[in-house]
Amino acid sequence: MESITTFYSWNGLLYLFIGLLALYGIIKIIITLIENSAKKNLANKRFIFWLRNSLFFYVPVAVVIFILGFISINYITHTIMVIIMGVFGFPYVKNYLSGIIFKSNPIINKGALIKSRDLDGEIKKLMVLGMIVNTEEGEQYVNYSKMEEYGFTVNSNKSSALRQTLYLKTERTKEALLDLLFDNPILNFQEIPSLRNGIEPEDLILKYTLESGATTEDLISFLNAHDIVTKLTRKQN
């Protein structure tokens, strides 16, 4: 009886938190080791994807276990506290759970082309509560709950043509800049890049399509190496 009383205490809750956190770290280390050692065949890729998904779903399960441990210390008071926090935090919890389901989709990954209502671009980063999508208008932050609400289509093939926009600042002429770009295999010249003047004389707006496997970061690094300032959005400093 004494051991049970000790578990339902603040010390017991602390031990529970440490145990859940340690188990998360162990699972993450195992996944990293398997990813680094496994051969890149289809079976191993599926297994690694399953492990990653198990980590996605472990977090909410661990949170539920922790909350139950918290409630067990004082059933009435702590239950009321959890309900109040749940009411105010519901939009964030809903968005987080939508993100877990969204990211567990096997075709969702960095670099995939996604299309939804008022959204058409390349996934640049998957975060806890949303993702960064690179569109023709620049980078956009999108909540996962919006994807659940509006629906979406995904083309994970990076070779699909997607016209993108980059804002440049350089003293080079448009002709000199295009000549520079022709010397690098990053852009798909079957979809000829276009340059037009921006607000200031040294500002240029580049519309382009990337070659298969190339990323916007590759293009930005190439341009920066030639002293050309780049911006993903018109308002970005």
C-alpha distance (Angstrom), angle and dihedral (degrees) to the residues before:
residue distance angle dihedral
M1 . . .
E2 3.76 . .
S3 3.81 91.7 .
I4 3.81 90.7 51.6
T5 3.81 91.0 50.6
T6 3.80 90.0 50.2
F7 3.80 92.1 51.9
Y8 3.78 92.4 53.6
S9 3.79 92.5 60.4
W10 3.79 139.3 87.4
N11 3.81 89.8 -94.7
G12 3.78 89.5 52.1
L13 3.81 90.0 50.4
L14 3.81 90.3 50.7
Y15 3.82 91.2 51.7
L16 3.80 89.5 47.8
F17 3.82 90.7 52.3
I18 3.81 92.3 48.5
G19 3.80 91.0 47.9
L20 3.82 93.9 49.8
L21 3.82 91.5 46.2
A22 3.82 91.8 48.3
L23 3.80 91.5 49.8
Y24 3.82 89.7 50.9
G25 3.80 90.1 52.2
I26 3.81 92.0 48.3
I27 3.81 92.3 50.5
K28 3.81 90.8 48.1
I29 3.82 92.0 49.9
I30 3.81 91.0 49.2
I31 3.81 90.9 50.7
T32 3.83 91.3 49.4
L33 3.82 92.2 49.1
I34 3.80 92.1 48.7
E35 3.82 91.6 47.1
N36 3.82 91.3 51.7
S37 3.80 95.6 46.0
A38 3.79 104.0 34.1
K39 3.77 119.6 97.2
K40 3.77 113.4 -117.3
N41 3.80 97.1 -112.1
L42 3.78 123.3 132.8
A43 3.83 96.0 -102.3
N44 3.80 92.7 52.6
K45 3.81 92.0 46.0
R46 3.79 90.0 54.2
F47 3.80 91.2 47.9
I48 3.81 92.0 49.0
F49 3.82 90.0 48.2
W50 3.81 89.5 51.9
L51 3.82 90.3 50.7
R52 3.79 91.8 50.5
N53 3.79 90.6 50.5
S54 3.79 90.2 49.7
L55 3.83 87.5 57.6
F56 3.82 90.8 49.8
F57 3.80 91.4 54.1
Y58 3.81 94.7 39.4
V59 3.81 92.3 68.8
P60 3.84 98.1 59.9
V61 3.81 90.7 41.7
A62 3.82 90.2 51.5
V63 3.82 90.4 48.2
V64 3.81 90.9 52.1
I65 3.83 90.7 50.0
F66 3.82 90.2 49.2
I67 3.82 91.7 49.1
L68 3.81 90.6 50.5
G69 3.81 88.5 51.6
F70 3.79 89.6 49.9
I71 3.82 92.1 49.7
S72 3.80 91.3 48.1
I73 3.83 90.5 65.1
N74 3.83 91.5 63.7
Y75 3.78 114.0 0.0
I76 3.80 100.0 -164.6
T77 3.81 102.9 37.1
H78 3.78 96.9 39.4
T79 3.82 93.2 44.2
I80 3.80 89.4 55.8
M81 3.82 90.4 47.8
V82 3.82 91.8 50.4
I83 3.82 91.4 49.0
I84 3.81 92.1 50.4
M85 3.81 92.2 48.0
G86 3.80 89.4 46.1
V87 3.80 92.2 54.2
F88 3.81 93.9 51.3
G89 3.81 94.3 38.6
F90 3.81 97.1 43.3
P91 3.86 96.0 106.4
Y92 3.82 90.5 52.6
V93 3.79 93.4 45.0
K94 3.82 90.8 48.4
N95 3.80 90.6 48.6
Y96 3.81 91.5 48.0
L97 3.81 93.3 50.2
S98 3.81 90.1 46.0
G99 3.81 87.1 53.6
I100 3.80 92.0 53.5
I101 3.79 91.5 52.8
F102 3.81 91.2 43.1
K103 3.82 94.9 50.3
S104 3.80 92.6 44.5
N105 3.81 88.5 66.0
P106 3.84 105.4 106.9
I107 3.82 93.3 -137.5
I108 3.81 93.7 53.7
N109 3.79 111.0 96.6
K110 3.76 142.2 125.9
G111 3.80 109.1 -68.5
A112 3.80 96.0 26.0
L113 3.79 117.0 133.4
I114 3.80 111.9 -121.6
K115 3.78 130.1 -171.0
S116 3.79 127.7 -169.4
R117 3.78 138.0 140.1
D118 3.81 108.1 -43.6
L119 3.81 89.2 -6.8
D120 3.79 131.5 97.3
G121 3.78 120.5 152.7
E122 3.79 151.8 85.7
I123 3.80 123.0 -60.2
K124 3.81 106.7 -118.3
K125 3.81 101.7 172.3
L126 3.81 137.1 7.4
M127 3.81 112.5 -149.3
V128 3.80 136.7 175.6
L129 3.81 99.0 -89.4
G130 3.79 102.3 15.3
M131 3.78 148.1 -9.5
I132 3.79 138.5 -110.4
V133 3.81 113.9 -122.8
N134 3.78 123.2 -169.3
T135 3.81 109.4 -140.7
E136 3.78 135.3 168.3
E137 3.81 88.5 -92.5
G138 3.82 92.3 51.9
E139 3.79 133.9 -96.6
Q140 3.80 118.3 -18.6
Y141 3.80 130.2 -168.3
V142 3.81 111.7 -138.7
N143 3.81 127.5 -170.7
Y144 3.79 115.4 -132.5
S145 3.80 90.8 -129.8
K146 3.82 88.2 64.0
M147 3.79 89.6 58.7
E148 3.79 89.9 51.5
E149 3.80 91.4 47.9
Y150 3.81 99.3 45.0
G151 3.80 101.1 28.5
F152 3.81 123.2 -134.7
T153 3.78 146.4 -144.6
V154 3.80 124.8 -136.9
N155 3.76 133.1 -156.9
S156 3.81 107.7 -169.7
N157 3.80 91.6 -173.0
K158 3.81 106.9 105.1
S159 3.78 91.1 -161.1
S160 3.80 90.3 72.3
A161 3.78 108.8 112.0
L162 3.79 113.7 -106.1
R163 3.76 120.2 172.8
Q164 3.80 109.7 -139.4
T165 3.79 135.9 -178.0
L166 3.79 131.8 -133.1
Y167 3.81 126.8 179.4
L168 3.79 115.0 -139.5
K169 3.79 136.4 -168.8
T170 3.78 115.6 -161.2
E171 3.78 142.2 133.3
R172 3.81 90.4 -131.6
T173 3.77 119.1 107.6
K174 3.79 119.8 -114.5
E175 3.81 90.0 -107.4
A176 3.81 92.9 51.4
L177 3.80 91.3 48.0
L178 3.81 92.8 50.5
D179 3.80 89.5 49.6
L180 3.80 88.4 53.3
L181 3.79 92.1 50.3
F182 3.81 91.7 50.1
D183 3.82 88.0 61.9
N184 3.81 91.4 61.6
P185 3.84 125.6 66.5
I186 3.81 94.7 -144.7
L187 3.81 96.9 97.6
N188 3.79 126.5 66.2
F189 3.79 104.1 -126.3
Q190 3.78 92.8 -169.7
E191 3.79 81.1 77.5
I192 3.80 95.9 46.4
P193 3.83 112.5 -137.4
S194 3.78 115.8 -122.3
L195 3.78 130.2 -148.6
R196 3.78 127.0 -161.6
N197 3.76 133.8 171.6
G198 3.80 121.6 -92.0
I199 3.79 130.3 -152.6
E200 3.82 96.3 -72.1
P201 3.83 123.4 48.1
E202 3.81 92.0 -113.0
D203 3.83 92.9 47.9
L204 3.78 120.0 99.5
I205 3.81 131.4 179.8
L206 3.80 114.1 -143.6
K207 3.81 120.2 -161.2
Y208 3.78 112.2 -170.1
T209 3.80 148.7 153.6
L210 3.80 120.8 -133.1
E211 3.77 126.6 -130.1
S212 3.79 118.0 -113.6
G213 3.81 110.3 -73.7
A214 3.81 94.9 13.0
T215 3.80 121.3 117.7
T216 3.77 135.1 -155.1
E217 3.82 88.0 -113.2
D218 3.83 88.6 60.4
L219 3.79 90.9 53.4
I220 3.82 93.1 45.9
S221 3.82 91.5 50.0
F222 3.81 90.5 49.9
L223 3.81 93.1 50.0
N224 3.81 94.0 43.7
A225 3.82 89.1 52.0
H226 3.82 86.6 60.4
D227 3.83 93.3 50.3
I228 3.80 94.3 -102.4
V229 3.81 114.1 141.6
T230 3.82 113.2 -136.7
K231 3.79 133.5 -161.9
L232 3.79 128.7 -176.9
T233 3.78 93.3 -152.9
R234 3.78 132.8 33.0
K235 3.83 92.4 -121.9
Q236 3.80 97.3 44.9
N237 3.81 114.5 115.0
